[in-house]
Amino acid sequence: MRVALLGTGSADRWPNPWCTCPRCTWARAHGQHRSRTSALVDEVLLIDPGPDAGGAGIDLSGVRGVLITHDHPDHLDPAFLLAWSWAGGEPLVVAGPAQAVDRCRDWVGPDAPVTFHPLVAGDRLQVAHLAARALPAAHATGGGREHDGTALLYEVVGDARLLHATDTAALPLPELAGPYDLVLLECTFGDRTDHGTAHLDLPGFSHEVAQLRAGGHLAQDGRVVAVHLSHHNPVDLPARLAALGAEALADGTVVRLGADRGARGRRLLVTGGARSGKSARAEAVAAGQAGPVTYVATAPGHPEDPEWVQRVAAHRARRPARWSTVETLDLAAALGAAPAGTCVLVDCLALWVTGLVDDAAAWQSRDAAGAAVAAATSALLGALAQAAADVVLVTNEVGSGVVPATPAGRLFQDLLGRVNAEVAAACDDVELVVCGLPQPLKGRPWTTST
């Protein structure tokens, strides 16, 4: 099962385009943009066709079923049926609470191949190979936290189990089946607890996650991802969630479960400043994985530099003897050659960018350097998306210091900054190492050696 997070934000998105609060200002400055919450399962089932669900180049051409949680405008924009009809209108099932389904009927002609299914809690629906079951939501669309049938949650079962739980003030624990491989659980209000709405805040979110675990509703390696996030959440939300055994993922993230999860390994980016302990952290993570480890070294030899030779020797000396080492700048090939059940440790992207520009003799040409690095990065991102092995990448954080004094220094900072952002977006998990201490930025913790 593949669950694409088309959006992870609340009704006003994060940042709210009208807001100048510290959390919105931070989100703009750091490129953290969350559109309204929506999910696409196995490319055939769309959950919540809100106003953002078809944007940013998203491909919905394979969708054959649409589930609507409720008729609030951030979850349902019935104009999606116009775009569907203009594209040719393949047969489509539209299902959800009756009042939400009724809002869609006037957007299609009488002969359109659309089947409308009003649902109540307990109803089941088959869409292609996926079985969906409607669950009661504590979210009355007219206000209040009771279940009055106007809002639903959904369980979706294929080769894995998904619980899609937004909007709701509580989970319907007696109705849950599970154990779920993935729970998308709303956390609208973050640290604000005086909202008095049919939504969760961080204390409520923590309580519901604890209930899921206590009731056996989460699979052994099940993941809980916070969605429907507003600017009432703190900027250190990933760290706060990690302490609860949950995570926040960026819009566009694809979570792979079941058989599809087995076809691809996890991907971790470890970043930090010089001498922060990032390489040691990455090595501990790699050593904690069950299978063989391939260490991909991107550092040049520089035999004429004794201090450099000593640095490289120190790195080699602390690696376990059973690890194999590959020295290359062709990271895409190295990842593609690694089989499932193994781990690839790449150290590091900073030296990789340096090597690419060296090979292109492009330190005096920003355009040539950019083209060389962009081409290699594109190949790397493609390999990361398909890699069967677990992958751990190390990089230097270049955004915390001053702007370099030389043109070559500024070129390097710009190139590596872009590479870091693109690789971070492609990774499941990202950590920042400060003073030897790993701080989670995205995803969930990895097993490390002791």
C-alpha atoms as one frame of an Amber mdcrd trajectory, in Angstrom:
protein
   0.000   0.000   0.000   1.197   3.491  -0.880  -0.344   6.435   0.970   0.510
   9.813  -0.562   0.001  12.764   1.766  -1.356  15.340  -0.666  -1.764  17.815
   2.176  -1.240  17.810   5.955  -2.562  21.236   6.963  -5.768  22.538   8.512
  -8.513  24.669   6.989  -6.379  27.840   6.951  -3.208  25.966   5.979   0.181
  26.494   7.634   1.351  29.177   7.237  -1.953  30.979   7.156  -1.450  33.454
   4.276  -2.986  36.268   6.350  -1.060  35.617   9.537   2.193  37.071  10.900
   2.386  35.022  14.112   5.821  33.559  14.978   4.832  30.062  13.757   3.641
  31.325  10.363   6.669  33.593  10.012   8.932  30.627  10.797   7.117  28.395
   8.310   7.517  30.940   5.502  11.202  31.493   6.272  11.911  27.747   6.262
   9.757  26.762   3.285   7.400  24.721   5.459   4.091  24.885   3.607   1.164
  22.626   4.477  -1.966  22.617   2.310  -5.327  21.232   3.415  -5.298  17.605
   4.496  -5.971  15.011   1.814  -4.602  11.541   1.042  -4.292   9.292  -2.008
  -4.165   5.520  -1.437  -2.581   3.257  -4.057  -3.414   5.914  -6.661  -7.033
   4.639  -6.828  -8.684   6.062  -3.698  -8.788   9.783  -2.859  -9.749  10.753
   0.686 -11.128  14.301   0.989 -11.263  16.152  -2.356 -10.646  19.578  -0.857
  -9.598  22.722  -2.728  -5.898  21.720  -2.728  -6.293  18.025  -3.548  -5.600
  18.366  -7.260  -2.845  20.973  -7.166   0.939  21.016  -7.556   1.078  18.568
 -10.443  -0.714  15.767  -8.573  -1.827  12.882 -10.807  -5.360  11.711  -9.981
  -5.986   9.991 -13.312  -6.087   6.545 -11.704  -8.619   7.442  -8.997 -11.762
   5.309  -9.085 -13.165   6.124  -5.651 -13.504   9.272  -3.530 -14.211   9.194
   0.203 -15.440  12.401   1.874 -15.117  12.755   5.640 -17.585  15.688   5.872
 -18.803  18.673   3.927 -16.648  21.440   5.418 -15.043  23.340   2.516 -11.454
  22.404   3.377 -12.413  18.726   2.967 -14.849  18.961   0.064 -14.720  21.159
  -2.986 -17.299  19.577  -5.328 -15.725  21.404  -8.264 -13.267  18.499  -8.423
 -15.986  16.796 -10.485 -15.677  19.461 -13.168 -11.974  18.752 -13.620 -12.756
  15.041 -13.608 -15.387  15.423 -16.340 -13.191  17.664 -18.491 -10.499  14.953
 -18.438 -12.832  12.340 -19.877 -14.640  11.136 -16.794 -13.584   7.536 -16.075
 -16.152   5.728 -13.856 -16.041   7.086 -10.330 -17.568   6.229  -6.947 -18.200
   9.185  -4.617 -19.037   8.263  -1.027 -19.421   9.941   2.354 -22.030  11.352
   4.734 -25.309  12.032   2.943 -25.134  15.812   3.122 -21.607  15.787   1.694
 -22.576  13.465  -1.151 -25.642  15.586  -1.915 -23.420  18.637  -2.430 -21.713
  16.781  -5.281 -24.755  15.668  -7.261 -25.378  18.928  -9.117 -21.786  19.055
 -10.396 -22.234  16.247 -12.925 -24.657  15.592 -15.757 -27.339  12.905 -15.626
 -25.344  10.528 -17.817 -21.997  10.931 -16.063 -20.457   7.615 -14.948 -20.583
   8.536 -11.251 -22.091   6.387  -8.531 -23.033   8.247  -5.345 -22.959   6.304
  -2.056 -24.263   7.999   1.100 -22.552   6.302   4.044 -23.227   5.906   7.759
 -20.878   4.494  10.375 -20.391   0.778   9.833 -20.981   0.861   6.065 -18.403
  -0.775   3.824 -17.289   0.106   0.311 -14.992  -1.652  -2.155 -12.838   0.466
  -4.459 -10.661  -1.632  -6.751  -8.595  -3.833  -4.394  -9.204  -1.628  -1.343
 -11.918  -2.252   1.259 -13.102   0.830   3.154 -15.209   0.954   6.326 -16.861
   4.100   7.681 -16.333   4.906  11.371 -18.063   7.485  13.598 -16.280  10.816
  14.066 -16.752  12.989  17.143 -17.266  15.990  14.914 -20.736  17.328  14.253
 -20.478  19.682  11.277 -23.001  22.023  12.852 -20.813  22.298  15.946 -20.201
  20.001  18.888 -18.221  16.852  19.577 -20.975  14.267  19.276 -21.385  11.843
  16.395 -24.488  12.875  14.474 -23.614  11.171  11.195 -22.422  14.313   9.417
 -18.739  13.374   9.698 -16.932  10.055   9.319 -13.505   8.523   9.744 -12.290
   5.695   7.500 -10.473   2.403   7.808  -8.908   1.302   4.501  -7.589  -2.224
   4.045  -5.457  -3.567   1.208  -2.192  -5.391   1.857  -1.902  -3.078   4.886
  -4.306  -1.238   7.191  -4.812   2.530   7.244  -6.869   4.567   9.711  -7.702
   8.047   8.394  -8.838  10.073  11.410  -9.572  13.745  10.779 -11.580  15.722
  11.936 -12.514  14.324  15.340 -12.297  15.195  19.018 -11.687  11.530  19.905
 -11.225   8.141  18.265 -14.098   5.632  18.305 -11.991   3.036  20.118 -14.694
   0.330  20.436 -15.244   0.493  16.658 -11.598   0.144  15.652 -10.286  -3.083
  14.185  -6.624  -2.846  13.322  -3.938  -3.365  14.133  -3.159  -0.436  11.838
   0.069  -0.029   9.918  -0.552   3.708   9.536  -2.787   6.120  11.441  -3.297
   9.633  10.068  -4.472  11.437  13.193  -5.424  15.061  13.388  -3.542  17.470
  15.664  -5.135  20.765  14.727  -4.549  22.960  17.749  -1.118  21.988  19.038
  -0.389  23.759  22.312  -3.672  25.659  22.342  -6.039  23.832  24.688  -8.781
  26.452  25.122 -10.216  26.080  21.606 -13.351  24.195  22.671 -13.762  22.597
  19.232 -14.257  19.082  17.901 -10.546  18.779  17.174  -7.446  17.475  18.924
  -4.613  19.459  20.461  -1.258  18.001  21.524  -2.470  16.727  24.927  -5.505
  15.158  23.257  -3.365  13.724  20.477  -1.027  12.199  23.063  -3.990  10.634
  24.863  -5.397   9.102  21.677  -2.008   7.667  20.664  -1.637   6.106  24.109
  -5.124   4.605  23.776  -4.264   3.166  20.357  -1.190   1.459  21.774  -2.898
   0.256  24.952  -5.773  -1.231  22.953  -3.512  -3.082  20.531  -4.794  -1.031
  17.613  -1.285  -0.291  16.265   0.819  -2.881  14.464   4.208  -3.633  15.996
   5.896  -1.213  13.596   2.790   0.894  12.993   3.243   4.595  12.352   1.186
   7.529  13.631   1.409  10.659  11.486  -0.060  13.984  12.637  -2.209  15.761
  10.027  -4.625  18.695   9.843  -1.883  20.855  11.371  -2.452  24.546  12.003
  -0.170  27.342  13.162  -1.211  26.645  16.738   1.362  23.845  16.616   4.922
  24.591  17.794   7.864  24.919  15.405   9.554  22.007  17.210   6.563  19.776
  16.462   8.674  16.887  15.017  10.626  16.598  18.257   7.470  16.863  20.363
   5.788  14.141  18.322   8.865  11.904  18.335   8.608  11.793  22.129   5.098
  10.361  21.667   6.200   7.795  19.089   4.536   9.819  16.324   5.751  12.004
  13.471   4.924  14.875  11.144   5.655  14.443   7.444   5.865  16.980   4.648
   3.175  17.409   2.028   3.906  15.089  -0.878   5.435  12.349   1.265   4.555
   8.811   0.168   4.312   6.318   3.025   4.898   2.765   1.837   3.275  -0.090
   3.709   2.760  -3.825   3.334   4.371  -5.450   0.299   5.326  -2.070  -1.131
   7.210  -1.217   2.055   9.281  -4.378   1.660  10.275  -3.256  -1.819  12.080
  -0.154  -0.544  14.265   0.597   2.432  14.082   3.545   4.787  16.064   6.681
   4.072  17.716   8.893   6.690  19.576  12.187   6.250  21.918  13.159   9.098
  23.044  16.779   9.026  25.072  18.990  11.336  27.941  21.432  11.507  31.643
  20.629  11.324  32.740  18.322  14.160  29.160  18.033  15.403  29.284  14.243
  15.616  27.093  13.651  12.568  29.351  10.985  11.017  29.609   9.092  14.298
  25.812   9.239  14.623  25.326   7.914  11.084  27.817   5.107  11.711  25.978
   4.114  14.891  22.697   4.024  12.967  24.203   1.920  10.170  25.736  -0.461
  12.702  22.335  -0.880  14.324  20.746  -2.276  11.156  20.495  -6.034  10.775
  22.134  -6.578   7.397  25.530  -5.930   5.765  26.700  -2.320   5.451  28.326
  -0.657   2.447  30.196   2.551   3.279  30.196   4.901   0.278  33.040   7.380
   0.648  32.862  10.529  -1.466  36.115  12.022  -0.160  38.995  12.548  -2.618
  42.385  11.031  -1.827  44.654  14.115  -1.568  47.815  12.084  -0.754  49.827
  15.324  -0.775  47.961  16.575   2.316  49.124  14.694   5.465  46.415  16.143
   7.683  43.719  15.080   5.205  45.200  11.600   4.929  45.092  11.348   8.729
  41.416  12.369   8.799  40.489   9.716   6.227  42.501   7.086   8.101  40.662
   7.918  11.355  37.318   7.438   9.611  38.432   4.090   8.204  39.783   2.873
  11.535  36.485   3.267  13.380  34.414   1.366  10.795  33.690  -2.291  11.598
  35.937  -4.626   9.627  32.915  -6.422   8.194  31.758  -3.301   6.349  32.649
  -2.972   2.678  33.858   0.381   1.332  33.183   1.933  -2.064  34.865   5.182
  -3.109  32.752   6.878  -5.773  30.816   9.971  -6.773  28.233   7.860  -8.620
  25.818   7.632  -5.719  22.907   6.557  -7.911  24.825   3.480  -9.059  25.928
   2.641  -5.524  22.357   2.766  -4.238  21.017   0.820  -7.184  23.526  -1.992
  -6.614  22.608  -2.518  -2.947  20.106  -5.343  -2.355  17.225  -5.383   0.106
  18.229  -6.240   3.643  21.446  -4.223   3.471  22.360  -0.689   4.490  24.239
   1.955   2.495  26.001   4.749   4.400  26.979   7.754   2.264  29.520  10.100
   3.857  29.160  12.804   2.771  27.105  14.983   0.417  29.300  18.037   1.048
  32.372  16.304  -0.383  30.187  14.824  -3.121  29.141  18.305  -4.291  32.774
  19.428  -4.131  33.852  16.453  -6.223  31.155  17.047  -8.824  32.201  20.673
  -9.314  35.885  19.656  -9.384  35.215  17.077 -12.086  33.294  19.642 -14.123
  36.093  22.222 -13.611  33.261  24.618 -12.896  34.280  26.679  -9.869  34.430
  29.749 -12.086  31.072  29.108 -13.756  27.951  29.121 -11.629  25.833  27.852
 -14.528  28.135  24.925 -15.325  28.471  23.988 -11.658  24.738  24.174 -11.135
  24.048  21.999 -14.170  26.550  19.331 -13.067  25.182  19.151  -9.534  21.542
  19.289 -10.669  22.020  16.352 -13.051  23.729  14.228 -10.399  21.141  15.195
  -7.777  18.306  14.201 -10.085  19.907  10.777 -10.529  20.417  10.469  -6.767
  16.794  11.334  -5.995  15.607   8.761  -8.512  17.843   6.124  -6.937  16.627
   7.044  -3.444  13.027   6.560  -4.537  13.790   3.041  -5.779  16.520   1.883
  -3.391  15.824  -1.553  -1.915  18.432  -1.082   0.815  18.217   1.182   3.842
  20.133   4.391   3.084  21.832   6.741   5.549  23.280   9.968   4.133  25.531
  12.461   5.914  25.776  16.134   4.999  27.029  19.439   6.354  24.579  22.092
   7.470  25.564  25.249   5.585  22.786  27.597   6.632  23.932  28.488  10.146
  27.062  30.508   9.412  27.914  33.742   7.639  27.828  34.178   3.882  31.284
  33.083   2.605  33.706  35.807   1.554  34.709  34.210  -1.765  32.678  33.497
  -4.912  33.631  29.815  -4.743  32.510  29.630  -1.119  29.174  31.231  -1.924
  28.719  28.879  -4.875  29.377  25.862  -2.652  26.967  27.098   0.029  24.221
  27.674  -2.526  24.709  24.311  -4.233  24.878  22.237  -1.060  21.958  24.103
   0.502  19.759  23.163  -2.446  20.987  19.553  -2.419  20.323  19.263   1.310
  16.757  20.551   0.926  15.964  18.225  -1.989  17.464  15.148  -0.326  15.739
  15.947   2.985  12.395  16.109   1.183  13.074  12.686  -0.373  14.068  11.023
   2.895  11.719   9.399   5.376  13.686  10.704   8.352  16.002  13.674   8.989
  18.176  14.375  12.036  20.244  17.417  13.025  23.248  16.612  15.223  24.291
  19.329  17.668  27.138  18.756  20.158  26.901  15.041  19.444  23.183  14.960
  20.245  20.763  13.972  17.442  17.656  16.145  17.171  14.779  14.741  15.064
  13.581  17.092  12.323  11.380  14.650  10.424  10.220  11.065  10.760  10.984
   8.596  13.531  14.044   7.227  15.323  16.306   4.492  13.930  17.793   1.589
  15.844  21.447   2.252  16.721  24.303   0.109  17.952  25.030   0.200  21.668
